[in-house]
Amino acid sequence: MWILRDPEKHGWYPGIFKLPSMWKDVVAGEELLFRGVTATNEFVLSCNCKSSSEPFHVYYYNFIKETITRVEIQGMGAFERGSIVGLFTNHGADVKLV
């Protein structure tokens, strides 16, 4: 992965991140897509689900602490197969029902 270390000089440097061995147990063979990086040092990945009947997961990998969090998004079965899911890192919203 290329990392911007000097924005003024546009200095990009290669970085290599090794996933911990527990990664295989958490992901359980899902095909993942890289979605971005959060301000809290987490890579965001999501499953590349082939059908709407499969659970939809979002994974957060903190490359500083080497921790993985898996979040299951419920209600994705309402979307048809082949639907595009957009993920926005560092976006907050108040989802409280009025």
C-alpha positions as CSV (number, residue, x, y, z in Angstrom):
1,M,0.0,0.0,0.0
2,W,1.3,3.5,-0.8
3,I,1.3,5.9,2.2
4,L,1.4,9.7,2.0
5,R,3.9,10.8,4.5
6,D,4.7,14.3,3.2
7,P,1.7,16.1,1.7
8,E,3.6,19.2,0.8
9,K,6.2,17.4,-1.3
10,H,3.7,14.7,-2.4
11,G,6.0,12.1,-0.8
12,W,4.5,8.6,-1.1
13,Y,6.2,5.6,0.4
14,P,5.4,1.9,0.2
15,G,4.0,0.3,3.3
16,I,3.5,-3.4,3.9
17,F,0.9,-4.6,6.4
18,K,0.8,-8.2,7.4
19,L,-2.5,-9.5,8.7
20,P,-2.4,-11.5,11.9
21,S,-2.9,-15.2,11.8
22,M,-6.3,-14.9,13.4
23,W,-7.5,-13.1,10.3
24,K,-8.4,-16.4,8.6
25,D,-10.6,-17.5,11.5
26,V,-12.5,-14.2,11.6
27,V,-13.0,-13.8,7.8
28,A,-13.8,-17.5,7.3
29,G,-13.1,-17.5,3.5
30,E,-15.1,-14.4,2.5
31,E,-13.9,-12.5,-0.5
32,L,-13.3,-8.9,0.7
33,L,-13.0,-5.5,-0.9
34,F,-10.9,-2.7,0.5
35,R,-13.1,0.3,1.2
36,G,-10.8,2.8,2.9
37,V,-9.1,3.8,6.1
38,T,-10.6,5.5,9.1
39,A,-9.1,8.3,11.2
40,T,-8.7,5.8,14.0
41,N,-6.1,3.7,12.0
42,E,-8.5,1.1,10.8
43,F,-8.7,-0.5,7.3
44,V,-12.3,-0.9,6.3
45,L,-13.1,-4.0,4.2
46,S,-16.4,-5.5,3.3
47,C,-17.6,-8.8,1.9
48,N,-18.0,-9.2,-1.9
49,C,-21.3,-11.1,-1.4
50,K,-22.5,-13.0,-4.3
51,S,-26.2,-13.1,-3.3
52,S,-28.5,-11.1,-1.0
53,S,-29.2,-14.2,1.1
54,E,-25.6,-14.1,2.5
55,P,-24.9,-12.1,5.6
56,F,-23.2,-8.7,4.8
57,H,-20.1,-8.1,7.0
58,V,-17.9,-5.0,7.4
59,Y,-14.4,-5.6,8.9
60,Y,-12.3,-3.0,10.7
61,Y,-8.7,-3.9,11.1
62,N,-6.7,-1.6,13.3
63,F,-3.1,-2.0,12.0
64,I,-1.6,-0.2,15.0
65,K,-3.2,-2.5,17.7
66,E,-3.6,-5.5,15.3
67,T,-7.2,-6.0,16.2
68,I,-10.1,-7.0,14.0
69,T,-13.8,-6.2,14.4
70,R,-16.5,-7.8,12.3
71,V,-19.9,-6.1,12.1
72,E,-22.9,-7.8,10.5
73,I,-25.3,-5.5,8.7
74,Q,-28.8,-6.9,9.0
75,G,-31.6,-6.3,6.5
76,M,-29.5,-6.6,3.4
77,G,-31.8,-9.4,2.1
78,A,-34.2,-6.7,0.8
79,F,-31.7,-5.8,-1.9
80,E,-31.6,-7.7,-5.2
81,R,-28.6,-9.8,-6.2
82,G,-26.0,-7.6,-7.8
83,S,-26.9,-4.4,-5.9
84,I,-24.0,-2.0,-5.2
85,V,-23.3,-1.2,-1.5
86,G,-21.5,2.1,-0.8
87,L,-19.5,2.4,2.4
88,F,-18.4,5.8,3.7
89,T,-15.6,5.8,6.3
90,N,-15.7,8.4,9.1
91,H,-19.3,9.3,8.5
92,G,-21.6,9.7,11.5
93,A,-25.4,10.1,11.5
94,D,-28.0,10.1,14.1
95,V,-30.2,7.1,13.4
96,K,-32.5,7.6,16.4
97,L,-36.1,7.1,15.4
98,V,-38.4,10.0,16.1
